[in-house]
Amino acid sequence: MNEVRRKGRPTTEAGATKGAQALDRGLEILQFLANAGGSSSVSVLSEKLELPLSTTFRLLKVLEKSEFVFQDPQLGWWHIGIQSFTVGAAYMNDRDVVSVAGPYMRRLMLLSGETANLAIRNNFDAVLIRQCECQAMVRMCAPLGSRLPLHASGAGKALLYPLAEEEMLDLCVRSGLHSFTPKTLTSVNLLRKDLAQSQAQGYTVDAEEHALGLNCLASAIFDRNNNVIAAISISGPSSRVSSDRFKDLGELVRDVANDISTALGESRSKK
């Protein structure tokens, strides 16, 4: 028996598909705005996302209605709205490590004299979620949400070394092991040895592996179930965070990471 439908009326499945596509495009707009520093013109959005100008404007108006974006009345540019912040804040508030780590990060910054960072893993990247900047004239600072490669950053390697070797190697290989500087470890064997040493000493060393002139030391943070959930690090110019200080600074970072883990209920034996 043939099914009869009114002309011009989409099926439930077709409507759902169209709605999902609109949602996906709306999220792409928010992601682009976030990566663009929080604002953009509609023409740039349309071009970069390869959407018709009319479609882009219509999606922006929908997002504006719920306060996920707003338009500057003078320049006409579109900006990230308060509701986007509210959603992001809810995510951050749901992660105990962010609030617990704050005082420890400040202590680490004061004792080391360098910027302290907190990062979590997202797929093949370490994502910066909190930072405590030092007061030095020359210092490391990066926007929250910045992504770092797992295999070529102190925080990234700290999120790797506690993992089972099979999972750790799988993540490294699938990430591509891209080279960022002449000092980046792009060999699986070299990276395995480096992570084994990190596991033994309780901290990682990024000696200009991600950016020339920038060194970083990091250690893993564990939750009450003894799973690695974050990494804490210090980073600074290689002239200050020099190789002769790696051991002392690395142990300092490790001890602070252990204190945060303990505060979160982790029960492993400490180094």
C-alpha positions in Angstrom: 0.0 0.0 0.0 1.5 3.3 -1.0 1.8 6.0 1.6 0.3 9.4 0.8 1.7 12.6 2.1 0.7 16.2 1.5 2.9 18.0 -0.9 5.5 20.3 0.5 5.4 18.8 4.0 8.7 17.2 5.0 8.7 13.8 6.6 9.7 13.5 10.3 13.0 12.0 9.3 13.7 14.8 6.8 12.8 17.4 9.3 15.1 15.9 11.9 17.9 15.8 9.4 17.4 19.4 8.6 17.3 20.4 12.2 20.5 18.4 13.0 22.2 20.1 10.1 21.2 23.6 11.3 22.4 22.7 14.8 25.7 21.5 13.4 26.2 24.7 11.5 25.3 26.8 14.5 27.9 25.0 16.6 30.4 25.6 13.8 29.7 29.3 14.0 30.3 29.3 17.8 33.5 27.3 17.4 34.8 29.7 14.7 34.0 32.8 16.8 35.8 31.2 19.8 38.9 30.5 17.7 38.8 33.9 16.1 39.1 35.7 19.4 35.4 36.0 20.1 34.2 38.1 17.1 33.8 38.1 13.3 31.9 39.8 10.5 29.1 37.8 8.9 30.9 37.9 5.5 34.0 36.3 7.0 31.9 33.7 8.7 30.1 32.9 5.5 33.3 32.6 3.6 35.3 30.5 6.1 32.4 28.1 6.8 31.4 27.9 3.2 27.8 28.9 3.9 25.5 31.2 1.9 25.5 34.7 3.4 21.7 34.5 3.9 22.0 31.1 5.8 24.8 32.5 8.0 22.8 35.5 8.9 19.7 33.5 9.7 21.7 31.1 11.9 23.3 34.1 13.7 19.8 35.6 14.4 18.7 32.2 15.9 21.8 32.2 18.1 21.3 35.8 19.0 17.7 35.1 20.2 19.1 32.7 22.9 22.0 35.1 23.7 24.7 32.8 22.4 25.9 35.6 20.2 25.3 39.3 19.9 25.8 42.0 17.3 27.8 45.2 17.7 25.3 47.9 16.7 28.1 50.2 15.5 30.4 47.9 13.5 27.9 45.1 12.8 30.4 42.4 13.9 29.1 39.4 15.8 30.5 38.4 19.2 30.3 35.4 21.6 27.3 36.0 23.9 26.8 35.6 27.6 24.9 32.3 27.2 28.1 30.8 25.6 29.9 31.8 28.8 27.2 30.3 31.0 27.5 27.0 29.2 31.3 27.0 29.5 31.2 28.0 33.1 28.8 25.1 33.9 31.3 22.7 32.3 34.2 24.2 34.3 32.2 24.1 37.6 31.5 20.4 37.0 35.2 19.6 37.1 36.4 19.5 40.7 40.0 19.7 39.6 39.6 23.3 38.4 38.5 24.7 41.7 40.7 22.5 43.8 43.8 23.2 41.8 43.6 27.1 42.0 45.5 27.6 45.3 48.1 25.0 44.5 48.7 26.6 41.1 49.3 30.0 42.8 51.8 28.3 45.2 53.6 26.6 42.3 53.8 30.0 40.4 55.2 31.7 43.5 57.8 29.0 44.3 58.9 28.5 40.7 58.6 32.1 39.5 57.0 30.8 36.3 53.5 30.6 34.9 51.5 27.6 36.1 49.1 25.9 33.8 46.3 23.3 34.1 45.3 21.2 31.2 43.0 18.3 30.3 43.0 15.9 27.4 40.6 16.2 24.5 41.1 13.6 21.8 44.7 14.2 20.6 45.3 17.5 22.3 46.0 18.9 25.8 43.6 21.8 26.4 44.5 24.7 28.7 41.7 25.2 31.2 43.3 27.4 33.8 46.4 29.5 34.2 48.2 31.5 36.9 50.6 33.9 35.3 53.9 34.9 36.9 54.9 38.5 37.2 58.2 38.3 35.1 58.5 40.8 32.3 59.1 37.9 29.9 56.6 35.1 30.6 54.5 32.4 29.0 50.8 33.1 28.6 48.2 31.6 26.3 44.4 32.0 26.0 42.3 29.5 27.9 41.2 26.8 25.5 44.5 26.7 23.7 45.4 23.3 22.4 48.8 21.6 22.8 50.0 18.4 21.1 50.1 15.4 23.4 53.5 14.2 22.2 55.2 17.6 22.0 54.3 19.5 25.2 54.9 19.0 28.9 51.3 18.9 29.8 50.5 16.6 26.9 53.1 14.1 27.8 52.0 14.2 31.5 48.5 13.2 30.3 50.1 10.3 28.4 52.7 8.6 30.7 50.2 7.2 33.2 48.2 5.4 30.5 48.7 1.7 29.6 51.4 1.5 26.9 49.0 0.2 24.2 46.6 3.2 24.7 49.5 5.6 25.0 51.1 4.5 21.8 47.8 4.4 19.9 47.1 8.0 20.9 50.6 9.0 19.8 50.4 7.3 16.4 46.9 8.5 15.6 47.9 12.1 16.5 50.4 12.0 13.7 53.6 12.8 15.8 54.0 16.1 13.8 57.3 18.0 14.2 57.0 21.5 15.6 60.7 22.2 16.2 64.0 20.3 15.5 63.7 19.0 19.0 60.2 17.4 18.7 60.2 13.7 19.4 58.6 12.2 16.2 59.8 8.6 16.7 57.6 6.2 18.6 60.6 4.5 20.2 62.2 7.8 21.4 58.8 9.0 22.7 58.3 5.6 24.5 61.6 6.0 26.2 60.9 9.6 27.1 57.5 8.7 28.6 59.0 5.8 30.5 61.5 8.2 32.1 58.7 10.6 32.9 56.8 7.8 34.6 59.8 6.9 36.7 60.6 10.4 37.9 57.0 11.6 38.1 57.3 14.6 35.7 57.8 15.4 32.1 60.2 17.7 30.3 59.4 19.7 27.2 62.8 21.1 26.2 61.8 23.4 23.3 59.8 20.5 21.7 56.8 22.6 20.9 58.3 26.1 20.6 61.9 27.1 20.4 63.0 29.2 23.4 60.2 27.8 25.6 60.7 25.0 28.2 58.0 23.3 30.2 57.8 20.8 33.1 54.6 19.0 34.0 53.1 16.2 36.1 49.9 14.2 36.1 46.9 14.8 38.4 44.8 11.8 39.5 41.2 11.5 40.7 39.8 9.4 43.6 39.7 6.4 41.2 43.4 6.9 40.5 42.7 7.9 36.8 44.7 10.7 35.2 42.3 13.6 34.7 44.6 16.6 34.3 48.1 17.8 34.1 49.8 20.8 35.9 52.8 22.5 34.4 55.1 25.4 34.6 56.5 27.0 31.5 58.9 29.8 30.8 61.8 31.0 28.6 64.6 28.5 28.2 67.0 31.2 29.6 65.2 30.8 33.0 63.8 27.3 32.9 67.2 26.0 32.0 68.3 22.3 31.9 70.3 22.7 35.1 67.0 23.5 36.9 64.9 20.7 35.3 65.3 18.3 38.3 64.5 20.8 41.0 61.6 22.4 39.1 60.3 19.0 37.9 60.2 17.6 41.5 58.4 20.8 42.6 55.8 20.4 39.9 55.4 16.7 40.8 54.9 17.4 44.5 52.3 20.0 43.8 50.5 17.6 41.4 50.6 15.0 44.2 49.0 17.5 46.6 46.2 18.2 44.2 45.6 14.5 43.6 45.4 13.9 47.4 42.9 16.8 47.7 40.8 15.1 45.0 40.9 11.8 47.0 43.5 9.9 45.0 45.2 7.2 47.0 48.3 6.0 45.1 51.5 5.9 47.0 53.4 9.1 46.5 57.0 9.4 45.2 
